[in-house]
Amino acid sequence: MAVRDHGDWEGWLKFFLKGVGEVANQATETARQILRLREGHRQLLSERIATLNAQRLLDYLYQRPMVTAGLVAKTLEVSPPTANSLVNQFCDIGLLTERTGRRRNRLFSYEPYLKLFEDEAGEPSDEESSTQPSIVTAPTATMIEA
């Protein structure tokens, strides 16, 4: 309104650039946290589940942090029993959390990664939920199977 009424372009630009700077700083910190998390989890896998498929699954979880055992089998091109075993091992060491409470068609989430996108109150921020729906909202069948 000050720009329209008084031509205060300088004030508006300062406000805008301050916001750009804050968002850039937040994005940089989130990227650093992701890198630390990834390296820590790679180390954990090398100590606890020293297989190539475990590393491949970890890499995939950064693309799709919510998976089913069927999706893991398809993506990694492994048998369903191998995928189930791998998912169960990830659950045992705390990398995946089962979300449905069911015995079949279970959905697993990579909670340590997803938590990086929550605000201090533990809820996704408005900005994140509008720009990252596949990360912070409940998945649809299309998201899981795609």
C-alpha positions as a Markdown table, in Angstrom:
| # | Residue | x | y | z |
|---|---|---|---|---|
| 1 | Met | 0.0 | 0.0 | 0.0 |
| 2 | Ala | 2.9 | 2.4 | 0.7 |
| 3 | Val | 4.2 | 1.8 | -2.8 |
| 4 | Arg | 0.9 | 2.6 | -4.4 |
| 5 | Asp | 0.1 | 5.6 | -2.1 |
| 6 | His | 3.6 | 7.1 | -1.6 |
| 7 | Gly | 5.9 | 5.4 | -4.2 |
| 8 | Asp | 7.9 | 3.7 | -1.4 |
| 9 | Trp | 9.7 | 1.3 | -3.8 |
| 10 | Glu | 12.8 | 1.3 | -1.6 |
| 11 | Gly | 10.9 | 0.1 | 1.5 |
| 12 | Trp | 9.1 | -2.6 | -0.5 |
| 13 | Leu | 12.4 | -3.8 | -2.1 |
| 14 | Lys | 14.0 | -4.0 | 1.3 |
| 15 | Phe | 11.1 | -6.0 | 2.7 |
| 16 | Phe | 11.1 | -8.3 | -0.3 |
| 17 | Leu | 14.8 | -8.9 | -0.3 |
| 18 | Lys | 14.9 | -9.5 | 3.4 |
| 19 | Gly | 12.3 | -12.3 | 2.8 |
| 20 | Val | 14.3 | -13.7 | -0.1 |
| 21 | Gly | 17.4 | -13.8 | 2.2 |
| 22 | Glu | 15.5 | -15.5 | 5.0 |
| 23 | Val | 14.1 | -18.2 | 2.7 |
| 24 | Ala | 17.5 | -18.8 | 1.2 |
| 25 | Asn | 19.1 | -19.2 | 4.6 |
| 26 | Gln | 16.3 | -21.7 | 5.6 |
| 27 | Ala | 16.8 | -23.6 | 2.4 |
| 28 | Thr | 20.5 | -23.8 | 2.9 |
| 29 | Glu | 20.1 | -25.0 | 6.5 |
| 30 | Thr | 17.6 | -27.7 | 5.4 |
| 31 | Ala | 20.0 | -28.8 | 2.6 |
| 32 | Arg | 22.8 | -29.2 | 5.2 |
| 33 | Gln | 20.5 | -31.2 | 7.5 |
| 34 | Ile | 19.5 | -33.5 | 4.6 |
| 35 | Leu | 23.2 | -34.1 | 3.8 |
| 36 | Arg | 24.0 | -34.8 | 7.5 |
| 37 | Leu | 21.1 | -37.1 | 7.7 |
| 38 | Arg | 22.0 | -39.0 | 4.6 |
| 39 | Glu | 25.6 | -39.5 | 5.6 |
| 40 | Gly | 24.6 | -40.6 | 9.1 |
| 41 | His | 22.1 | -43.1 | 7.7 |
| 42 | Arg | 24.6 | -44.4 | 5.1 |
| 43 | Gln | 27.0 | -45.0 | 7.9 |
| 44 | Leu | 24.3 | -46.7 | 10.0 |
| 45 | Leu | 23.4 | -49.0 | 7.0 |
| 46 | Ser | 27.1 | -49.9 | 6.4 |
| 47 | Glu | 27.3 | -51.0 | 10.1 |
| 48 | Arg | 23.9 | -52.7 | 10.4 |
| 49 | Ile | 22.7 | -53.8 | 6.9 |
| 50 | Ala | 25.7 | -53.9 | 4.6 |
| 51 | Thr | 24.0 | -54.6 | 1.3 |
| 52 | Leu | 23.8 | -52.7 | -2.0 |
| 53 | Asn | 20.0 | -53.0 | -1.9 |
| 54 | Ala | 19.9 | -51.2 | 1.5 |
| 55 | Gln | 21.9 | -48.3 | 0.1 |
| 56 | Arg | 19.7 | -48.2 | -3.0 |
| 57 | Leu | 16.5 | -48.1 | -0.8 |
| 58 | Leu | 18.0 | -45.3 | 1.2 |
| 59 | Asp | 18.7 | -43.3 | -1.9 |
| 60 | Tyr | 15.1 | -44.0 | -3.2 |
| 61 | Leu | 13.6 | -42.7 | 0.1 |
| 62 | Tyr | 15.0 | -39.3 | -0.7 |
| 63 | Gln | 12.9 | -39.3 | -3.9 |
| 64 | Arg | 9.8 | -40.9 | -2.3 |
| 65 | Pro | 9.8 | -40.9 | 1.5 |
| 66 | Met | 6.6 | -42.9 | 1.7 |
| 67 | Val | 6.7 | -46.5 | 0.2 |
| 68 | Thr | 5.0 | -49.8 | 0.3 |
| 69 | Ala | 6.9 | -53.1 | 0.2 |
| 70 | Gly | 5.5 | -53.7 | -3.3 |
| 71 | Leu | 6.9 | -50.4 | -4.5 |
| 72 | Val | 10.3 | -51.2 | -3.0 |
| 73 | Ala | 10.2 | -54.6 | -4.8 |
| 74 | Lys | 9.3 | -53.0 | -8.1 |
| 75 | Thr | 11.7 | -50.0 | -7.8 |
| 76 | Leu | 14.7 | -52.1 | -6.7 |
| 77 | Glu | 13.8 | -55.0 | -9.0 |
| 78 | Val | 13.9 | -57.5 | -6.1 |
| 79 | Ser | 11.5 | -60.3 | -5.1 |
| 80 | Pro | 8.6 | -59.4 | -2.7 |
| 81 | Pro | 10.2 | -61.4 | 0.1 |
| 82 | Thr | 13.5 | -59.6 | -0.3 |
| 83 | Ala | 11.6 | -56.2 | -0.3 |
| 84 | Asn | 9.7 | -57.1 | 2.8 |
| 85 | Ser | 12.9 | -58.2 | 4.6 |
| 86 | Leu | 14.6 | -55.0 | 3.6 |
| 87 | Val | 11.6 | -52.8 | 4.7 |
| 88 | Asn | 11.5 | -54.7 | 8.0 |
| 89 | Gln | 15.2 | -54.2 | 8.6 |
| 90 | Phe | 14.8 | -50.5 | 8.0 |
| 91 | Cys | 11.9 | -50.5 | 10.5 |
| 92 | Asp | 14.1 | -52.3 | 13.1 |
| 93 | Ile | 16.8 | -49.7 | 12.9 |
| 94 | Gly | 14.3 | -46.8 | 12.9 |
| 95 | Leu | 14.6 | -45.6 | 9.4 |
| 96 | Leu | 11.1 | -46.5 | 8.3 |
| 97 | Thr | 7.9 | -46.3 | 10.3 |
| 98 | Glu | 4.8 | -48.4 | 9.5 |
| 99 | Arg | 1.8 | -46.0 | 9.2 |
| 100 | Thr | -1.3 | -48.1 | 8.7 |
| 101 | Gly | -1.3 | -50.6 | 11.5 |
| 102 | Arg | -2.4 | -53.3 | 9.1 |
| 103 | Arg | -0.8 | -56.6 | 8.2 |
| 104 | Arg | -1.2 | -56.2 | 4.5 |
| 105 | Asn | -0.9 | -53.3 | 2.1 |
| 106 | Arg | 1.2 | -51.4 | 4.7 |
| 107 | Leu | 2.6 | -47.9 | 4.1 |
| 108 | Phe | 6.0 | -47.0 | 5.5 |
| 109 | Ser | 7.4 | -43.5 | 5.9 |
| 110 | Tyr | 11.0 | -42.2 | 6.2 |
| 111 | Glu | 10.2 | -40.2 | 9.3 |
| 112 | Pro | 13.7 | -38.8 | 10.1 |
| 113 | Tyr | 13.6 | -37.2 | 6.6 |
| 114 | Leu | 10.0 | -36.0 | 6.8 |
| 115 | Lys | 10.6 | -34.3 | 10.2 |
| 116 | Leu | 13.1 | -32.0 | 8.5 |
| 117 | Phe | 10.1 | -30.3 | 6.8 |
| 118 | Glu | 8.0 | -29.7 | 10.0 |
| 119 | Asp | 8.0 | -26.4 | 11.8 |
| 120 | Glu | 8.8 | -26.1 | 15.5 |
| 121 | Ala | 5.3 | -27.1 | 16.6 |
| 122 | Gly | 5.7 | -30.4 | 14.8 |
| 123 | Glu | 3.2 | -29.6 | 12.0 |
| 124 | Pro | 4.0 | -28.8 | 8.4 |
| 125 | Ser | 4.1 | -25.1 | 7.8 |
| 126 | Asp | 1.5 | -23.6 | 5.4 |
| 127 | Glu | 4.3 | -22.8 | 2.9 |
| 128 | Glu | 5.6 | -26.4 | 3.0 |
| 129 | Ser | 2.2 | -28.1 | 2.7 |
| 130 | Ser | 1.4 | -26.0 | -0.3 |
| 131 | Thr | 4.7 | -26.6 | -2.1 |
| 132 | Gln | 5.5 | -30.2 | -1.0 |
| 133 | Pro | 2.3 | -32.2 | -0.9 |
| 134 | Ser | 3.9 | -35.5 | -1.6 |
| 135 | Ile | 6.1 | -35.1 | 1.5 |
| 136 | Val | 3.9 | -33.6 | 4.2 |
| 137 | Thr | 0.4 | -34.8 | 3.4 |
| 138 | Ala | -1.2 | -38.2 | 3.4 |
| 139 | Pro | -0.4 | -40.1 | 0.3 |
| 140 | Thr | -3.0 | -41.0 | -2.3 |
| 141 | Ala | -3.0 | -44.4 | -4.0 |
| 142 | Thr | -1.6 | -42.7 | -7.1 |
| 143 | Met | 1.4 | -41.3 | -5.2 |
| 144 | Ile | 2.1 | -44.7 | -3.6 |
| 145 | Glu | 1.9 | -46.8 | -6.8 |
| 146 | Ala | 3.3 | -44.3 | -9.3 |
